[in-house]
Structures are given as structure tokens and as C-alpha cells.
Amino acid sequence: MHNSTANLKKWGAILVLAAVFSLPLFAAGGSEEPEATEEQSDSGERSIIVHSGQTPLEVEYITTAEATEQGYEAATLAGGCFWCMEPPYEKLNGVIDVTSGFSGGELEHPRYRQVVEGGTGHVEVVQVIFDPHIISYAEILDVYWVNIDPLDDGGQFCDRGDIYRSAVFYHDEEQRRIAEQSKRELEESGRFSDPIVTEIRTYEEFYPAENYHQGYARKNPVRYNFYRSGCRRDARLRELWGE
């Protein structure tokens, strides 16, 4: 739970960025009172889903079901601002699709406005669809670590708050094993004296963000580079990982 000062700082940063980038920050969302139900996944785990009454956003992307049908796999990764997590994966051989969105929360089909206001439990993520015959899940994680600050439990870089915390959402037991091993190897490497706070969490659902968020770095390179530089993301990454 963040105090009022932290919330004011968070909203101040959001409003400044919205003004600079002309983001449609308050895009329309549902107005109906949401209803909550308890649901059980195929693995037997229970979760609370809050049905917002909102319809899915019309975003073209490869779903996890479609990926499985085509022999691909999905990796769902939270590393702060999803704009910045798309480019490292889009250029990799074997990556089929990268989509910005939200995971880890309770609200069904959330809108960006609802997530940044808080209370939905979601974090910003990218969902990476990849061909495991070309690139492995372990290699996907290798790229993940060097693009985040795994020591920061209050957000990532200039983006503060729970929605920007880092996390790896595993889709099955094999991914959990690989993710935990990858984190353990980083902890035991001696690179950092502070603890690795990135969570390894069960994947439950992914909801894509609005279309204006998808491929933001490619569509708006000047604004993206201004934001990334102002956020000191690359400066901090160099401090952590070197050139």
C-alpha cells in the first residue's frame, strides 16, 4: 500500500508523460459494477476473476492457445514500462510475436486507465510468442534479466508503483523450473550484493493493452527515445550490467 505522497508522485509522473506524449490516458472503460467469481484453472489453482462487463479490446496478436496450436510457446514477462520491453524481443530470431498488456490481476479485460489508477492487481507485461526449436525459454530469460533492474521492488527506473514491478509469469512446471534456476544462478553469480526481488509467479491470464501501446517504439521513435532517456533506463542498465 503506497502512501498519499507516493501516489501524488506517481500521478504527477503519469500526467507529465501524458502531456508530453499526448497519450489517450483516459480511454473509455466500462462503467458497470463488476462482479467477482472464483474460478479454477486446469492445474487446479483457484483465482478470483472480477468480471468488468467490458468486451475484449480489438487487438491483433497471437494468443497462447493459437501459439500452442502452431507449436510455439509463450513467455509472459513484467519489466516495467512495456514499451521498453518490446524492442529487445522483436529483433530476436525465433520470436514470432510480442504484445504489450497486463497480467497478474483480478479485473477481466482491463483498460490502461483502470490499471494505472490502481486496485486491479495487474502489472504491465509483454507476452512473447517464440519458436522453441529456434530459441529456448532460458535464452528468452537471459534477454529479460539484462533489460530490467532486478534489485528494485518499487517499480522499474522512473516508473514507480506496483504495476511496474518485475516478475516472470511461468506457464507450466517446466517454465517454473527454468525460471527459478535462472534466478538462482543470477543470485549465486556474485554480481549483486543486494537481493534479487523479481518474482516468479504463476501465469493465469493475459490481456492486451490498447492498440496505441502496441509497437510504441517503432510507431513513435522520437517520443519513445525521449521517454527512455528521461527515465534513465539505459544509464541504470549500464550500471547494473555494463556496456
Residue pairs with C-beta under 8 A, 6 or more apart in sequence:
2 10
2 161
2 162
6 160
6 161
7 118
9 160
10 160
10 161
13 158
13 159
13 160
14 25
14 116
15 25
17 23
17 227
18 25
20 223
20 226
20 227
21 220
21 223
21 227
23 212
24 210
24 212
25 112
25 113
25 116
26 113
27 111
27 112
27 113
27 210
28 111
29 52
29 54
29 110
29 111
29 113
29 114
30 52
30 53
30 54
30 111
32 52
32 53
34 50
34 51
34 52
34 53
34 107
34 108
35 50
35 51
35 53
36 48
36 49
36 50
36 51
36 106
37 48
37 49
37 51
38 46
38 47
38 48
38 49
39 46
39 47
39 48
39 49
40 46
41 47
41 204
45 202
45 204
47 106
47 204
48 106
49 106
49 108
49 205
50 106
50 107
50 108
50 120
51 108
52 107
52 108
52 109
52 110
52 114
54 108
54 109
54 110
54 111
55 109
56 109
56 207
57 109
57 111
57 207
57 208
57 209
57 210
57 211
58 211
59 99
59 208
59 209
59 210
59 211
59 214
61 97
61 99
61 127
61 208
61 214
62 70
62 72
62 96
62 97
62 99
62 129
64 74
64 127
64 171
64 206
67 73
67 74
67 96
67 97
67 129
71 131
71 133
72 96
72 129
72 130
72 131
72 132
73 129
73 130
73 131
73 132
73 137
73 171
74 127
74 128
74 129
74 130
74 171
74 206
75 127
75 128
75 130
75 137
75 140
75 141
75 144
75 171
75 175
76 103
76 125
76 126
76 127
76 128
76 168
76 169
76 171
76 203
76 206
77 85
77 125
77 126
77 127
77 128
77 140
77 144
77 167
77 168
77 169
78 103
78 104
78 123
78 124
78 125
78 164
78 165
78 166
78 167
78 168
78 169
79 85
79 126
79 144
79 147
79 148
79 156
79 166
80 124
80 148
80 149
80 155
80 156
80 157
80 159
80 164
80 166
80 233
81 124
81 156
81 157
81 159
81 164
81 227
81 231
82 100
82 101
82 124
82 125
82 126
82 209
82 213
83 100
83 213
83 216
83 217
83 224
83 227
84 147
84 217
84 228
84 233
85 100
85 125
85 126
85 147
86 98
86 100
86 126
86 215
86 216
86 217
87 217
87 218
88 143
88 147
89 95
89 98
89 126
89 128
89 140
89 143
90 98
90 218
92 130
92 135
92 143
93 134
93 135
94 130
94 131
94 133
94 134
94 135
95 128
95 129
95 130
95 131
95 135
96 129
96 130
96 131
97 128
97 129
98 126
98 127
98 128
98 129
99 126
99 127
99 129
99 206
99 208
99 214
100 124
100 125
100 126
100 208
100 209
100 213
100 214
100 216
101 124
101 125
101 126
101 127
101 206
101 207
101 208
101 209
102 110
102 115
102 120
102 122
102 123
102 124
102 125
102 206
102 207
102 209
103 122
103 123
103 125
103 127
103 169
103 203
103 204
103 205
103 206
103 207
104 121
104 122
104 123
104 125
104 167
104 169
104 201
104 204
105 115
105 120
105 121
105 122
105 123
106 120
106 121
107 114
107 120
107 121
107 122
108 205
108 207
109 207
110 120
110 122
110 207
111 210
112 209
112 210
112 213
114 120
115 122
115 124
115 163
116 163
118 161
118 162
118 163
122 163
122 207
123 162
123 163
123 164
123 165
123 167
124 163
124 164
124 209
125 167
125 169
125 206
127 206
127 208
128 140
130 137
130 140
137 174
137 175
137 178
138 178
138 182
141 168
141 178
141 179
141 182
142 182
144 168
145 182
145 186
146 237
146 241
147 237
148 156
148 166
148 198
149 156
149 157
149 166
149 236
149 237
149 240
150 166
150 186
150 192
150 196
150 197
150 198
151 192
151 194
151 195
151 196
151 197
151 240
152 166
152 197
153 165
153 197
154 160
154 161
154 165
155 161
155 162
155 164
155 165
156 164
156 165
156 166
156 233
157 231
157 232
157 233
157 236
158 230
158 231
158 232
158 233
159 231
165 199
166 197
166 198
166 199
167 198
167 199
167 200
167 201
168 179
168 183
168 198
168 199
168 200
168 201
169 201
169 202
169 203
169 204
170 176
170 179
170 200
170 201
170 202
170 203
171 203
176 200
176 202
179 200
180 200
183 196
183 198
183 200
186 192
186 196
187 195
187 196
192 240
208 214
216 224
217 224
228 234
